[in-house]
Amino acid sequence: MKNTIYENIKQTANPRAILVGLNVNRSESDFERSMDELKELTKAIDIDAVCTVTQALPSPDRSTYIGSGKVEEVRSSLDVFDANIIIFNDTLSPMQLRNLEKALDTEVIDRTGLILQIFARRAKTREARLQVEYAQLQYMLPRLAHMRKALSRQGGGSGRLSNKGSGEKQLELDRRRIEHRMAELRRELDAVEKERVTQRGKRINSGMPRISLVGYTNAGKSTIMNNLLRLYGGDAYDEKQVLEKDMLFATLDTSVRKIAAPGRRPFLLADTVGFISELPHSLVKAFRSTLDEAKFADILLEVIDFSDPEYRYHMDVTKETLTEIGAGDIPVLYVFNKSDVVQEQQKDNSQLVMDVPRMMDDRIYISAKADDSLDTLIEFIEKKLSESEAEYELILPYSEGAVLSSFNERGIVKSTEYLPEGIKIVATLSASDATKYQEFFSCNLG
């Protein structure tokens, strides 16, 4: 099946959109926030938002979502602003989409369709492309009936000799094609997920701490990843970089990199897809295997754009999404990025100026582009990792050299002494490590 929305946007030289929002029992601030976010989503797919039309109703109109008067206003605005796309700030029913396109005689996209198109453009790896295509087909499937409704009345007859209308036949063919393709995609995704599980198993078995960057889209996760790689990623830094751009959903693919700061234990850092309010459930479901990196992390670094006035709301959305994917119980450290911007604002307003970087309980205030902030962030992570650990003295038989090699690679060995009976080491172990290697304990140093 062709993705008609994506094709139309690509073929339009200068896509110009009218944004339409309906406020149904929302506070004014929540509604404005949602509309501002719609503008950013539109910008992310290179569409120029030339006009915004809003309305308040107790409930959406069943046929056209907005009232008939507003439909006329939108239609008039098409000519006035030379627009060729209408983008709604909510998910529309198949019937509403069909009625609006008929009344307005132009392309109509809802919020879910818009996000799907952004994801389709951003998907780079095979897994991301498969996930997006699966979500797109899920989105299209219930909308087929209205696409073929006009044709389904053709044909006639009754009983055993009755003929289904050509529209109904085509609808069934379309549905079968989509369901067949979805089954193919599901098999391919299952295979990819098995590979991911195998890779994740190797990382877990390595014993190296696993840290995942999570948070609202465009908060600075990829900036933190790239600058940590620049400082502590070792050779081939350019090859390890992830896409970093000031836009919503700049990256969809989960990237895992090793960070090894001198004098600190190395850890594995995962950069995950950003969250957003009203993220389509089909996308959360399609990207579940990718988001599982957060579920299997030892610590989550929730990156927050501290300069954004809506940062508390973004934190609420992140918390809800983490709970939805099963990562709600993972320990979280809150990384307030762009704190230097807030610091400058405080200076301009003659307020008490906060220090940056600054650690406070489970929070840290940083600038992702400043080296001293990143050094403090590494210290912050190390402090958290050490909370559930203790030092142990172990005697490793010489036949267990692989264990010592693993400990050294993870940076948890404090001292080593070679004795006739074995290798005496002092190492910092987690509770799980302590259980795993307790047969080699000489003593617990506390």
N, C-alpha and C positions, 0 to 999 in steps of 0.2 A: 504493500500500500504506500502511495506517495504521501509524504508529509506536506499537505497543501499550504499550511501556514508558513512553514520554513521556505518553501519554494516561492511564495508570493513576496515575502520580505526580501529574499535574495534578488528577485527580478526587478524590484522597485529601486530605481537609481537613488532617490532621496526620500526614504520612508519618513512620513510625517504623521504623527499620531495625536488623536484626541483622547485624553484620559478621562474615564468616567468612574465616579465613585458613588456608592450609595451608603449613607449612614443609617444603619438600623440599630437603634438603642446603644450606640457607642458614645463614649464621652467625646467631646470636641477634640481634646488632645490626642486620644487614641486614633481618631479618624484622620486627623492631620498627619500623624506619624505614619499611618498606613499609606496615605496618598503620597507622602514624600518618598517612601520606600518604593512605591510603584514607579515614580519618576526615575529613581536610581536603577531599577530593573530595566526600564525602557532604555536608559542610557547604556546599560551593559550590553545591549544587543544592537547598538548603533542606530536607534530610532530617535528622531527628534520629536520631543513632546511639545506641541505648539499651543495646546489649549487644555484646560481642565474644566470638566463639567461635574458638579456635585448635586446631590439631592438627599433629603432626609425623608424617610417613610417609616411607618410602624413595621412594615414587612415588605419584602420584595414583590414586585408584580409578577404573577405566575407566568405571563406570556412573554414579557419583554424585560423583566427585571426592574427597569425604571418605568415611570409612568409615561403615557402616550405623549403628554406635553413635552417631557424631557427628550423623548425620541425625536420629536420635531426640532427641538433646540439643537440636538447633536447633528441632525441632518443639515440644518442651516449652517452650522459651524464647519462642516466639511468643505463647503464652497468658500466661506469667508477666510479660512486658514489654509486652504489648499491642502487639506489632509487626505490621506488614503488608507488609514488604519484606525480602528477604534479599539482601545484597550480598556477592559473593565477590571476593577480592582477586586473582584471576587470570582469564584468559580461559577460559571453559568451552566444551567441544565442544557441538554441537547436541544430541547424545544426553544428555549430562550435564544440560543445561538442562531438557530435557523430563522426564527422570526425577526431577529435584529438584522441579520444579513439581508433578508428580504426587504425590510422596511428602509434600511440605510443604503442598500446597494453597494456595499463595500466590505472589505475584510473586517471581521470582528474576532478579537482574541480575548480570552479571559486570563486571569492571573496564573492559573495552572498552566495553560497553554504557553504563556510567555516564559515562565520558568523552565518549562520543558525545552523550549527553543534555545534558551541560554545554555542549558545543560548539553544540548545536542552540539552546539558550537564549541563548547569547552572540552568535551570528551576527547581525550587523546589516546589513551591506552585501549586495548581490545576489551578489557573488562568494563571500563566506563562506557564505551560505545554500546556494548551489549546491554548494560543496565539501563541506559537511556532509551534505547530502542524498545525494550520491554515495557518501560513506563509509558512511552508514547502510544504503543499499541493498546495498553490497558485504558488509556485516555480515549482513544478513538473508538474502541469496541462499542460502548453504549450509545455512541453518537451516530452509528450507522443507520439505525431505524429512521431517523428524521432526514438523513441524507437521501434515502430512497423512498420516502413516504409518498411523494407525488406519483411515482411510477408503480407503486404496489397495487393501485386500484385497477390496473390494466388486466385484460384477460376476462374469462367468464366461464359459464358452464356450472354444472353441479354434479354431485355424486362422484362415481368412479371416473367419469369423463371430464371432470373439472380440470381446468388449467390454472396454475398459479400465474399471477401477473409477472411480466418480465422484470419489473422492479423488485418484486419479492424474491424471484430467482436470483437476481444479481445481489440482493442483500444477503441471501444465504451463502452465495459464493464468496462474497467479501468477508463475511463472518468466518467462514471455514478457513479462508486464506490467513486471516489474522490469527485465529486460534491455532492453526498449524504452525505459523511462524513463531507464536509465543511458546509453543511446546518445544520447538527447536532451540529457541533462545534459552529456555529454562534448562534444557540439557547442557547447553554450552556453559551457562552460568554455573551449573552444578559442578562441571568439570573444573572451571576456573577457581571455584570456591575450594575444591579439594586441594588444588595447588597452593592456594593461599593458606589453608589450614596446615599443610605440610610445612610451608615456610615459617608460619607462626610457631609451629611446634619446635622447629629448630631454634628459633629465637628464645623460646621459653626454656628449652633444655640448656641453652648457653649459660643460663643463670644471670645474664646481664640485665640490669634494671630496665624496664620498659616504660617510657614516658610518652604520653600522647598530647599533642596540642589540639585543643577543642575551643569552640567559641563561635560567636556570631560572625557571619561572613564579612570580610574586609576589616577585621579588627587588628590584623598584623601578624597572623600565625606564620605565614610564609616568610615574612621579613625576619622574624625571630629565627626560623629554621636556617635561612640563608646566611645570616650574620654569625650564627653559632658555627655553621660549617666553615665560614671564612676564617674564624679564629681557631677552631678546634676540630675541623673535619679532615685534616690530613691532606694528602696529595689529591690531585684531580678534582679540586674544588669546583671548577666550572662544570664538570660532568655531573656533579652531585646536586647542583642547584635545582630548586623547584621554581615554578613560575610565580613571579611576584609582580602584581599590578594593582593599581588603585581602582578597583571595581568589584562589584558583587560577583561572587563565584568565579574568581580568576582561576582557581584550580579545583578540579574534582577528584583527582587521583590521590590516593593515600601513598605517601612516600615515607620510607623508613631509613634513617641514616644513623651512623655511629658518631657520637660526640665524645671526644676524649681530651679533656682539659688537663694540662700538666698538674700533677699533684692531686688530682681528683679522680674518682673512679669513673670509667667510661660508662655510657648508657646509650640505649637505642631510643631515638626520638622519631615519633611518627607525626606527620602533618596530615590532618584529615579535612574533609570537605566542610565548609562553613555552614552554619545553621541560619535560618531566617524564620520570621513569624509566618504562620500559615503555609509552611512548607508542605507541598502536596504529599498526602499519605503514600501515594503510589511511589514517589521518589524515595521516601524514607524506607519503604519496603524493598524497593529495587536496589538501593545502596546499602542494605543492611550488612552484607558480607564485608563491604569496605569499612563501614562504621564500626564493625566488630573490633578493629584495632583499638578503639577506645575502651571497649568492654574488657579486653584482656591486658590493659595497662596496669602497672603498679601504681602510677600516679597520673592524674590528669592535670595539665596546665591549661586552665581556662583563660584565654587571652581576651581582654576587654579593652575596647577603645575608650579610655578614660576621658578623652576630650569630647566625646559625643554626649550631648545632653540626655540622650535616651539610654545610657549605658546600663542603668538598673533594669530597664525593661528587657534589654538584650540578655542580661544575666538570667532573668526569669525564663525567657524562651529557651536558652541553652539548658537550663536545669530541666525543663519539661522534655526537651528532646533527648537528653541523656537518659532520663527515666524511661522514655519510650523505647529506646534501643537496648535497655537492660544494663546501662552503665551508671545508674543512679547511686550505687553504693561504693564506687571507686573513690579513694581520697582525692580531693581537689585542692590545688593551689591556685589562687587568683592572681593573675598577672595583669596589672593595670598598665597597659601600654599607652604611649603618647602622653605620659605624665609631664614631660617637658613642656608640652603645649599648655597644659593647665598651669604649670609653674609660671610661664610667661604671662598668662592671663592674670594670675594673682599679683604679679609685679605691677602690671599696668593698672590694676584696680587698687593698688596700695594695700593689699591684704597680706596676712601672715603667709609667707612663702614656704611651701613644703620642700623637703629635701628629695632629690632624685639622683641616684636610686635610693630606695628605702624599703626595708623589710619590716613587717609588722604582723606577728602571728602567722596566719595562713595567707597573707597578702604581700605582694611586692609591687612597688611603683617604679616603672622603668621607662626608658626610651629604647626601642628595639634597635635603633641605629647607633647607639652609644656603647663603646666597648666596656666602659666601667659598669654600665647597667647589665651587660651580659655576664661579666665576671660575677657580679652580685647575684644574678639569676642562677648561675652554676652553684654558687655557695648555698643559695636558698634550697635548691633541689637536693644537694648533698645533705643538708641539715634534715630535710624531711625523710630522706632514705635512711638516715642513721637512727631515727626515732625508735624503730622496732628492731634494732640490731644490738648485738653485744659482741665483745671480743672473747675469743676462745683460743686455747692452746691445744694444738693437735699434733699427734705423731703419725705421720704418713709413711707406710712401708715404701721402700724404694720401687716396688712394683706399681705404686699408685702415682707415678709421675704425671699422668694425664690430669689428675685432680689438681695437683700443684700448678700445672700449666694453665688450667682453667681459672684457678684463683688469681694467678698473676695477670692473666688477660683482663680479668674483671677489676683489677686494682684493689683487692681487698686484703692482700697480705701485708702485714706490718713488719714482720721479721722472719728470717729463715736461718736455721742452724742444722747442719748435717751431723747426725749422731750415728753410732754403730747400729742402733735398733731402728733407725728410720730418719725421716726429715721432720725436724721439730719446727712448727710454724705458729705464729700468732696471726689470726685472721679475724676480720669483722664479718660475722655471719648473720643473715636474716633468720627468722624463726623457722622457715621451711628448710634452709640450708642446715641449720643446727640439727633438725630432725634427720635429715638425709645423711649427714656425716658424723653422727654422734658416736659411732663405733670407733672413731679415731681420736676422740676427745682425750686430752690429758687433764684439762681443767677449764672451768669457766672463769674468765678474768673479770666479768661483770661489766 
